[in-house]
Amino acid sequence: MDRLLSVSQAARMAGVPRRLLQQHIQEGRVASFEGYIRMSELHKAYPEASGDKSGMVEKTRLIREAALLKDAAGRHADPERLAAELHRAKIEIARLRSQLEGYKELAAETEAQLLQLQEQCHRREASMLGTVIGWYMNQVKLRENREAVK
């Protein structure tokens, strides 16, 4: 199957500026298909075109080697470093849980204060405050449900 190349890739392989290759496409010297050029068409117009001129083969090889080295390094992770990271993560989780409990207590205290204030208000203000309290309680429940799903 014939490989499709972008105009930039084809220009690099042919060793010509991209602008010149585009001009040849517009003049009909090189056939293109939806912005891509078939390898066979590139060789018709530029018989000397080679994949090695673009340096892509070498770049691909270097990237693959680097990835393999990185993977090999990851497999032999230092147990002491991993243990230290785990310990730090446990401490951070405990801190966040404590902070979450503090916010839950604040929410409960706020709700209690709002209800107490509502009892002391006149009928009209109590009704308006009831709307705010309802909204507040609904928001607290929504957030609790979101956390329960996670």
GURODO-587032 format. One record per atom (N, C-alpha, C): x, y, z; residue number from 1; atom name. Coordinates in pm, whole numbers, padded with zeros to 5 digits. Each point is the difference from the previous one (the first is absolute). Layout:
// GURODO-587032
       u       v       w  resi  name
       X       Y       Z   NUM    CA
...
***
This chain:
// GURODO-587032
       u       v       w  resi  name
   00084  -00119   00000     1     N
  -00084   00119   00000     1    CA
   00089   00124   00000     1     C
  -00041   00099  -00077     2     N
   00076   00123  -00014     2    CA
  -00017   00089   00123     2     C
   00110   00046   00054     3     N
  -00002   00082   00121     3    CA
  -00038   00144  -00034     3     C
  -00086   00062   00083     4     N
  -00036   00140  -00018     4    CA
   00091   00087   00086     4     C
   00046   00109  -00059     5     N
   00090   00093   00069     5    CA
  -00062   00138   00004     5     C
   00025   00072   00108     6     N
  -00041   00140   00002     6    CA
   00092   00075  -00096     6     C
  -00039   00121  -00039     7     N
   00083   00079  -00090     7    CA
   00135   00027   00064     7     C
   00001   00028   00130     8     N
   00127   00025   00069     8    CA
   00090  -00123  -00003     8     C
  -00056  -00118   00029     9     N
   00079  -00123  -00002     9    CA
   00055  -00025  -00140     9     C
  -00086   00015  -00100    10     N
   00041  -00024  -00139    10    CA
   00111   00096  -00041    10     C
  -00011   00126   00040    11     N
   00103   00098  -00035    11    CA
   00133  -00037   00063    11     C
  -00003  -00044   00126    12     N
   00125  -00041   00066    12    CA
   00061  -00121  -00070    12     C
  -00085  -00095  -00037    13     N
   00051  -00121  -00066    13    CA
   00059   00032  -00137    13     C
  -00062   00095  -00069    14     N
   00049   00038  -00133    14    CA
   00118   00096   00009    14     C
   00018   00059   00115    15     N
   00110   00094   00016    15    CA
  -00027   00134  -00066    15     C
  -00128   00038  -00006    16     N
  -00038   00128  -00059    16    CA
  -00080   00082   00101    16     C
  -00005   00131  -00016    17     N
  -00082   00081   00090    17    CA
  -00148  -00035  -00015    17     C
  -00071   00008   00107    18     N
  -00144  -00030   00000    18    CA
  -00074   00087  -00101    18     C
   00038   00127  -00006    19     N
  -00064   00095  -00091    19    CA
   00014  -00046  -00146    19     C
   00118  -00052  -00037    20     N
   00022  -00047  -00137    20    CA
  -00087  -00122  -00029    20     C
  -00009  -00091   00098    21     N
  -00084  -00118  -00019    21    CA
  -00146   00041  -00016    21     C
  -00045   00096   00078    22     N
  -00139   00048  -00013    22    CA
  -00023   00060  -00139    22     C
   00099   00071  -00049    23     N
  -00010   00060  -00134    23    CA
  -00011  -00111  -00104    23     C
   00078  -00107   00014    24     N
  -00006  -00112  -00094    24    CA
  -00135  -00070   00007    24     C
  -00059  -00006   00118    25     N
  -00134  -00059   00014    25    CA
  -00102   00087  -00074    25     C
   00009   00130   00019    26     N
  -00094   00092  -00067    26    CA
   00016  -00004  -00152    26     C
   00122  -00019  -00047    27     N
   00025  -00007  -00144    27    CA
  -00036  -00136  -00058    27     C
  -00028  -00098   00088    28     N
  -00038  -00133  -00048    28    CA
   00118  -00092  -00023    28     C
   00119   00040   00038    29     N
   00118  -00086  -00016    29    CA
  -00001  -00115   00101    29     C
  -00061   00025   00117    30     N
  -00009  -00101   00104    30    CA
  -00148  -00012   00038    30     C
  -00052  -00122  -00003    31     N
  -00140  -00022   00036    31    CA
  -00011  -00009   00153    31     C
  -00107   00059   00052    32     N
  -00025  -00009   00144    32    CA
  -00142  -00047   00023    32     C
  -00023  -00051   00120    33     N
  -00131  -00053   00036    33    CA
  -00036   00056   00137    33     C
  -00095   00094   00004    34     N
  -00046   00063   00122    34    CA
   00115   00050   00088    34     C
   00095   00066  -00063    35     N
   00111   00059   00073    35    CA
   00116  -00095   00027    35     C
  -00011  -00123  -00048    36     N
   00106  -00099   00018    36    CA
   00055  -00043  -00136    36     C
   00122  -00046   00002    37     N
   00066  -00045  -00122    37    CA
   00036  -00146   00018    37     C
  -00034  -00080  -00102    38     N
   00038  -00141   00004    38    CA
   00150  -00012  -00025    38     C
   00062  -00095   00067    39     N
   00143  -00022  -00015    39    CA
   00035  -00026  -00147    39     C
  -00084  -00077  -00069    40     N
   00027  -00030  -00142    40    CA
  -00003   00127  -00085    40     C
  -00090   00094   00032    41     N
  -00007   00126  -00074    41    CA
   00123   00085   00027    41     C
   00046  -00001   00122    42     N
   00120   00075   00035    42    CA
   00121  -00054  -00077    42     C
   00011  -00134  -00011    43     N
   00112  -00061  -00072    43    CA
  -00007   00028  -00150    43     C
  -00121   00015  -00056    44     N
  -00013   00035  -00142    44    CA
   00060   00138  -00027    44     C
  -00034   00095   00088    45     N
   00047   00138  -00019    45    CA
   00144   00018   00049    45     C
   00035  -00072   00106    46     N
   00133   00012   00060    46    CA
   00057  -00140   00020    46     C
   00060  -00058  -00103    47     N
   00052  -00137   00012    47    CA
   00104  -00016   00111    47     C
   00067   00107   00034    48     N
   00104  -00008   00103    48    CA
  -00058   00011   00141    48     C
  -00131   00018   00012    49     N
  -00063   00014   00131    49    CA
   00026  -00123   00086    49     C
   00038   00024   00123    50     N
   00032  -00110   00090    50    CA
  -00049   00032   00140    50     C
  -00047  -00102   00070    51     N
  -00046   00017   00138    51    CA
   00113   00041   00092    51     C
   00123  -00034  -00038    52     N
   00113   00033   00086    52    CA
   00032   00148   00002    52     C
  -00037   00074  -00106    53     N
   00030   00144  -00004    53    CA
  -00075   00075   00108    53     C
  -00116  -00049   00036    54     N
  -00080   00071   00099    54    CA
   00056  -00019   00141    54     C
   00079  -00105   00018    55     N
   00054  -00028   00132    55    CA
  -00102  -00066   00091    55     C
  -00117  -00030  -00052    56     N
  -00107  -00056   00082    56    CA
   00033  -00140   00050    56     C
   00066  -00079  -00082    57     N
   00035  -00135   00042    57    CA
   00092   00007   00121    57     C
   00101   00087  -00009    58     N
   00095   00015   00110    58    CA
  -00069   00059   00123    58     C
  -00088   00099  -00019    59     N
  -00072   00060   00112    59    CA
  -00088  -00106   00069    59     C
  -00067  -00080  -00080    60     N
  -00086  -00105   00055    60    CA
   00082  -00099   00081    60     C
   00115  -00040  -00052    61     N
   00087  -00094   00070    61    CA
   00044   00058   00134    61     C
   00040   00128   00001    62     N
   00045   00064   00123    62    CA
  -00113   00011   00103    62     C
  -00118   00033  -00045    63     N
  -00115   00011   00090    63    CA
  -00032  -00137   00059    63     C
   00002  -00103  -00084    64     N
  -00029  -00135   00048    64    CA
   00103  -00045   00104    64     C
   00128   00027  -00026    65     N
   00104  -00037   00095    65    CA
  -00017   00074   00133    65     C
  -00029   00129  -00008    66     N
  -00020   00078   00122    66    CA
  -00118  -00053   00080    66     C
  -00107  -00039  -00069    67     N
  -00118  -00053   00069    67    CA
   00032  -00133   00068    67     C
   00077  -00083  -00067    68     N
   00038  -00128   00060    68    CA
   00087   00019   00123    68     C
   00094   00095  -00007    69     N
   00084   00027   00116    69    CA
  -00083   00053   00117    69     C
  -00094   00089  -00033    70     N
  -00085   00056   00105    70    CA
  -00084  -00109   00064    70     C
  -00054  -00090  -00082    71     N
  -00081  -00110   00051    71    CA
   00084  -00092   00089    71     C
   00122  -00031  -00044    72     N
   00087  -00087   00079    72    CA
   00034   00065   00134    72     C
   00021   00132  -00002    73     N
   00031   00071   00125    73    CA
  -00120  -00002   00094    73     C
  -00120   00009  -00055    74     N
  -00121  -00001   00082    74    CA
  -00027  -00134   00066    74     C
   00042  -00106  -00063    75     N
  -00024  -00134   00055    75    CA
   00084  -00026   00124    75     C
   00113   00065   00011    76     N
   00090  -00023   00112    76    CA
  -00003   00119   00095    76     C
  -00120   00041   00037    77     N
  -00015   00115   00088    77    CA
   00058  -00031   00137    77     C
   00056   00099   00061    78     N
   00063  -00013   00131    78    CA
  -00107  -00020   00107    78     C
  -00001  -00113   00071    79     N
  -00103  -00028   00101    79    CA
  -00002   00105   00112    79     C
   00115   00050   00038    80     N
   00005   00101   00106    80    CA
  -00069   00129  -00044    80     C
   00026   00038  -00126    81     N
  -00064   00122  -00052    81    CA
  -00151  -00019  -00008    81     C
  -00043  -00118  -00046    82     N
  -00144  -00029  -00008    82    CA
  -00064   00000   00138    82     C
   00069  -00056   00099    83     N
  -00052  -00003   00137    83    CA
  -00014   00142   00054    83     C
   00099   00086  -00029    84     N
  -00007   00139   00046    84    CA
  -00116   00074  -00066    84     C
  -00021  -00024  -00130    85     N
  -00112   00064  -00071    85    CA
  -00133  -00048   00057    85     C
  -00010  -00129   00030    86     N
  -00121  -00055   00058    86    CA
  -00027   00062   00137    86     C
   00103   00015   00080    87     N
  -00013   00060   00132    87    CA
  -00050   00145  -00012    87     C
   00060   00076  -00094    88     N
  -00044   00139  -00021    88    CA
  -00146   00004  -00045    88     C
  -00039  -00094  -00086    89     N
  -00138  -00004  -00048    89    CA
  -00097  -00030   00115    89     C
   00038  -00091   00088    90     N
  -00085  -00033   00116    90    CA
  -00019   00121   00090    90     C
   00108   00074   00024    91     N
  -00008   00121   00083    91    CA
  -00092   00103  -00065    91     C
   00013   00017  -00131    92     N
  -00084   00098  -00072    92    CA
  -00147  -00042   00003    92     C
  -00027  -00129  -00014    93     N
  -00139  -00049   00007    93    CA
  -00058   00026   00138    93     C
   00077  -00026   00105    94     N
  -00048   00025   00136    94    CA
  -00029   00148   00021    94     C
   00088   00087  -00053    95     N
  -00021   00144   00013    95    CA
  -00127   00043  -00072    95     C
  -00020  -00053  -00120    96     N
  -00119   00036  -00078    96    CA
  -00128  -00052   00065    96     C
   00005  -00120   00058    97     N
  -00117  -00053   00069    97    CA
  -00037   00087   00120    97     C
   00102   00044   00074    98     N
  -00023   00088   00114    98    CA
  -00062   00132  -00045    98     C
   00053   00052  -00108    99     N
  -00052   00126  -00054    99    CA
  -00145  -00018  -00045    99     C
  -00030  -00111  -00065   100     N
  -00136  -00029  -00045   100    CA
  -00096  -00007   00119   100     C
   00042  -00067   00107   101     N
  -00085  -00010   00119   101    CA
  -00025   00140   00058   101     C
   00102   00084  -00002   102     N
  -00016   00137   00049   102    CA
  -00105   00076  -00082   102     C
   00002  -00017  -00130   103     N
  -00098   00066  -00085   103    CA
  -00141  -00057   00022   103     C
  -00009  -00129   00025   104     N
  -00131  -00060   00029   104    CA
  -00057   00057   00130   104     C
   00086   00014   00101   105     N
  -00043   00060   00127   105    CA
  -00045   00144  -00020   105     C
   00075   00075  -00079   106     N
  -00036   00140  -00028   106    CA
  -00135   00007  -00070   106     C
  -00024  -00090  -00095   107     N
  -00127  -00002  -00072   107    CA
  -00116  -00029   00096   107     C
   00020  -00095   00090   108     N
  -00106  -00034   00096   108    CA
  -00025   00117   00095   108     C
   00105   00065   00047   109     N
  -00015   00116   00089   109    CA
  -00070   00115  -00072   109     C
   00034   00022  -00125   110     N
  -00063   00107  -00078   110    CA
  -00149  -00028  -00015   110     C
  -00033  -00124  -00031   111     N
  -00140  -00037  -00014   111    CA
  -00076   00025   00131   111     C
   00059  -00039   00112   112     N
  -00065   00020   00130   112    CA
  -00019   00149   00028   112     C
   00100   00080  -00030   113     N
  -00010   00145   00024   113    CA
  -00109   00062  -00088   113     C
  -00008  -00044  -00124   114     N
  -00103   00054  -00090   114    CA
  -00140  -00037   00049   114     C
  -00017  -00124   00045   115     N
  -00131  -00042   00051   115    CA
  -00037   00078   00126   115     C
   00097   00023   00087   116     N
  -00024   00078   00122   116    CA
  -00038   00144  -00035   116     C
   00067   00056  -00098   117     N
  -00030   00137  -00043   117    CA
  -00140   00007  -00061   117     C
  -00037  -00104  -00074   118     N
  -00133  -00003  -00062   118    CA
  -00110   00003   00105   118     C
   00020  -00069   00112   119     N
  -00100  -00003   00107   119    CA
  -00020   00138   00062   119     C
   00102   00083  -00003   120     N
  -00006   00131   00062   120    CA
  -00052   00110  -00094   120     C
  -00018  -00034  -00127   121     N
  -00043   00100  -00098   121    CA
  -00152   00012  -00006   121     C
  -00044   00112  -00055   122     N
  -00142   00017  -00029   122    CA
  -00036  -00093  -00117   122     C
  -00128  -00014  -00021   123     N
  -00049  -00098  -00097   123    CA
   00060   00019  -00140   123     C
  -00001   00121  -00051   124     N
   00051   00027  -00136   124    CA
   00149  -00031  -00010   124     C
   00079   00048   00095   125     N
   00145  -00025  -00001   125    CA
   00029  -00148   00021   125     C
  -00083  -00065   00084   126     N
   00018  -00143   00025   126    CA
  -00022  -00080  -00128   126     C
  -00098   00043  -00078   127     N
  -00028  -00067  -00126   127    CA
   00117   00016  -00097   127     C
   00053   00121  -00009   128     N
   00115   00024  -00088   128    CA
   00122  -00078   00048   128     C
   00021   00000   00129   129     N
   00113  -00073   00056   129    CA
  -00019  -00150  -00021   129     C
  -00124  -00047   00005   130     N
  -00029  -00141  -00026   130    CA
   00043  -00040  -00141   130     C
  -00017   00089  -00096   131     N
   00043  -00026  -00137   131    CA
   00152  -00016  -00005   131     C
   00070   00087   00069   132     N
   00147  -00007   00004   132    CA
   00044  -00129   00070   132     C
  -00065  -00034   00111   133     N
   00035  -00122   00073   133    CA
  -00024  -00123  -00087   133     C
  -00112  -00002  -00072   134     N
  -00029  -00113  -00089   134    CA
   00106  -00014  -00108   134     C
   00038   00113  -00059   135     N
   00104  -00003  -00102   135    CA
   00131  -00051   00060   135     C
   00035   00051   00117   136     N
   00126  -00038   00065   136    CA
   00004  -00150   00030   136     C
  -00108  -00051   00058   137     N
  -00005  -00142   00035   137    CA
   00007  -00088  -00126   137     C
  -00066   00045  -00107   138     N
   00004  -00072  -00126   138    CA
   00143  -00004  -00055   138     C
   00070   00112   00007   139     N
   00138   00005  -00049   139    CA
   00092  -00092   00079   139     C
  -00020  -00003   00132   140     N
   00081  -00089   00084   140    CA
  -00023  -00145  -00039   140     C
  -00128  -00037  -00019   141     N
  -00033  -00139  -00037   141    CA
   00057  -00035  -00137   141     C
  -00011   00092  -00095   142     N
   00054  -00025  -00134   142    CA
   00150  -00028   00006   142     C
   00071   00078   00079   143     N
   00144  -00019   00011   143    CA
   00034  -00132   00070   143     C
  -00079  -00036   00102   144     N
   00021  -00128   00067   144    CA
  -00023  -00115  -00096   144     C
  -00104   00009  -00082   145     N
  -00030  -00105  -00098   145    CA
   00111  -00012  -00104   145     C
   00054   00114  -00044   146     N
   00110  -00002  -00096   146    CA
   00122  -00070   00058   146     C
   00027   00026   00126   147     N
   00115  -00062   00067   147    CA
  -00023  -00149   00020   147     C
  -00125  -00039   00027   148     N
  -00031  -00141   00021   148    CA
   00018  -00079  -00129   148     C
  -00029   00062  -00116   149     N
   00013  -00065  -00129   149    CA
   00146  -00023  -00033   149     C
   00087   00094   00038   150     N
   00143  -00013  -00030   150    CA
   00055  -00111   00081   150     C
***
